[in-house]
Amino acid sequence: MPSPQKKLLFSHVPKAAGTTLGRILKKNLGSRFYAYYGLYDRYMFDSRDVERVLEFAPQYDALASHLISLDLPWRSEKFSIFAVAFVRDPVDRAISLFYYLQKIATERGGLIEGDINSFFRRILKSDCEQRGPYCDAQWHFLQGTKQVTWSFEQLQRLVESGKLIIAPMERFNDACVVMEKVHGDLLSDMAYPEKQNTSPRSGGCSEDVLELLNLKNQKDFQLYDWAQEQFHRQFEHLIGPLANSARLDFQHRCKAVSGDWIADDSAVALNREERQYFEYLKEENRKLRCENAGLRSARDLKALNGIPSSIIASISRMISGGGHTSKRLGSPSDRG
């Protein structure tokens, strides 16, 4: 059996230093890195989906996406999985997301109704009920589609095994130093032009809104505190007494990076056929889950025993409305 291929996966929590890290990965890996952010609509890949993507695109050593959580094929026999994730102060992240969406809405000729305070007073209740982007969003995002909530003990084992780097965004530079240490075969130079582009914690919010945001993000605060503790321990273990010199060296290298260090390729890098495959995979998995639900319902009735499985699958598709099947894209070799 060939040795499992090393794959680095970046679980990109929205508004948590992901764009910068994506550019750093692109600088180091070039065409061996692929970032996909086109379908962030509450659908996320599970571990099986991720393994299928890796099989479909073996030319990539690293992937980044809003669709990738920490529900990953850790036990895969084909791939040796490593992951990176950043978390952020929950209130800072919520405020930053609001201003980002406001900017996008303005550029597209729309408006977010009301100011930041009226927006959060209106949205927080329904948002929390829908598991949306402002209430414990980072906790739910990293959990992905898993029905059983992961525990901090599980994540800690991944950290201690060297499989996972999860760091607070405020220690981004230290995380870059750790990534150079752990993944030097892929990431030899993590230096980037430092630029402060974060919203102040208050962000124009009134006291009652800040209190509400704190109240609605208790799990996120627990995750954030845990990540700070774990990363501090990981940094000390890997860098140890060389911490000060490592930080100074990294800062020096960052200052030497200037100009258009790497183009903003968030749109250009999305190859049309690769985008189609992601969209195809997403749709096919939805249909498959509907079919499985239909099959379970039919079997529960115990009325279809003995009927060939192909007929059951057809009935299931009719029940779920999935009668039309997308044309499957060819394999990489088929597409040249």
Residue pairs with C-beta under 8 A, 6 or more apart in sequence:
1 77
3 80
4 76
4 77
4 78
4 79
4 80
5 54
5 58
5 78
5 79
5 80
6 61
6 79
6 80
6 82
6 185
6 186
7 54
7 60
7 61
7 62
7 63
7 79
7 80
7 81
7 82
8 25
8 61
8 62
8 63
8 82
8 83
8 84
8 183
8 186
9 50
9 62
9 63
9 64
9 68
9 72
9 81
9 82
9 83
9 84
10 18
10 21
10 22
10 25
10 62
10 63
10 64
10 65
10 68
10 83
10 84
10 85
11 68
11 69
11 70
11 83
11 84
11 85
11 141
11 142
12 18
12 21
12 22
12 37
12 64
12 65
12 66
12 68
12 85
13 85
13 86
13 87
13 88
13 93
13 137
13 138
13 141
13 142
14 40
14 66
14 93
14 97
14 133
14 137
14 141
15 88
15 93
15 96
15 97
15 100
16 86
16 87
16 88
16 93
16 138
16 169
17 86
17 88
17 169
17 172
18 64
18 86
19 266
20 172
20 192
21 64
21 84
21 86
21 172
22 35
22 64
22 266
23 192
23 261
23 262
23 264
24 176
24 187
24 190
24 192
25 33
25 35
25 62
25 64
25 187
26 33
26 35
26 262
26 265
26 269
27 189
27 192
27 261
27 262
28 186
28 187
28 188
28 189
28 190
29 61
29 62
29 186
29 187
31 59
32 59
32 60
32 61
32 62
33 60
33 61
33 62
33 63
33 64
34 57
34 60
34 62
34 63
34 64
34 269
34 274
35 63
35 64
35 65
35 266
35 269
36 63
36 64
36 65
36 67
36 270
36 274
36 275
36 278
37 65
37 66
37 266
38 270
38 275
38 278
38 279
39 67
39 278
39 279
39 282
40 66
40 67
42 131
43 67
43 282
43 286
44 67
44 68
44 69
44 71
44 141
44 144
44 145
45 53
45 65
45 67
45 68
45 69
45 71
45 144
45 145
46 71
46 144
46 145
46 146
47 71
47 72
47 73
47 74
48 73
49 281
49 285
50 68
50 71
50 72
50 73
51 73
51 76
51 78
51 79
52 281
53 63
53 278
53 281
54 60
54 63
54 73
54 78
54 79
55 78
56 277
56 281
56 331
56 332
57 63
57 274
57 332
58 332
59 332
61 186
62 186
67 278
67 282
69 141
69 142
69 143
69 144
69 145
70 83
70 85
70 142
70 143
70 144
70 150
70 155
70 158
70 164
71 143
71 144
71 145
71 146
72 81
72 83
73 79
73 81
74 81
74 158
74 163
81 163
82 162
82 163
82 164
82 182
82 183
83 158
83 163
83 164
83 165
84 164
84 165
84 166
84 175
84 179
85 142
85 164
85 165
85 166
85 167
86 166
86 167
86 168
86 169
86 172
86 175
87 138
87 142
87 166
87 167
87 168
87 169
87 220
87 223
87 224
87 227
88 96
88 138
88 168
88 169
88 170
88 224
89 168
89 169
89 170
89 201
89 224
90 136
90 137
90 138
90 213
90 214
90 217
90 220
90 221
90 224
91 201
91 210
91 213
91 214
91 217
92 198
92 199
92 201
92 203
93 137
93 138
94 120
94 133
94 134
94 137
94 213
94 217
95 116
95 199
95 201
95 203
95 205
96 198
96 199
96 203
97 133
97 134
98 112
98 116
98 119
98 120
98 203
99 116
99 199
99 203
101 112
102 112
105 111
105 112
112 119
113 119
114 122
115 204
116 203
116 204
116 205
116 209
117 204
117 205
117 206
117 209
120 134
120 205
120 209
120 212
120 213
121 208
121 209
121 212
123 132
123 134
124 134
124 135
124 212
124 213
124 216
126 132
127 133
127 134
127 135
128 134
128 135
128 136
128 216
131 140
134 213
134 216
135 216
135 217
136 216
136 217
136 218
136 219
136 220
137 217
137 220
138 220
138 223
138 224
139 219
139 220
139 222
139 223
142 223
143 149
143 150
152 226
155 164
155 166
155 226
155 230
156 230
158 164
159 165
159 166
159 230
159 234
162 182
165 175
165 178
165 179
165 182
165 231
165 234
166 227
166 230
166 231
167 174
167 175
167 178
167 227
167 231
168 224
168 227
168 228
168 231
171 228
171 231
171 235
173 194
173 247
173 250
173 251
173 254
174 231
174 235
174 239
174 247
175 231
176 190
176 191
176 192
176 250
177 190
177 235
177 239
177 246
177 247
177 250
178 234
178 235
178 238
178 239
179 187
179 190
180 187
180 188
180 189
180 190
181 238
181 239
182 238
189 253
190 250
191 250
191 253
191 254
191 256
191 257
192 254
192 257
192 261
193 254
193 257
193 258
193 261
194 251
194 254
194 255
202 210
205 213
214 221
235 243
236 243
239 246
273 329
273 335
276 329
277 329
280 326
280 328
280 329
283 326
284 326
284 328
287 317
287 320
287 322
287 325
290 316
290 317
290 320
290 321
290 322
291 313
291 316
291 317
291 320
291 322
292 316
293 320
294 315
294 316
294 317
294 319
294 320
295 312
295 313
295 316
297 319
298 304
298 312
298 315
298 316
299 305
304 312
304 315
317 323
329 335
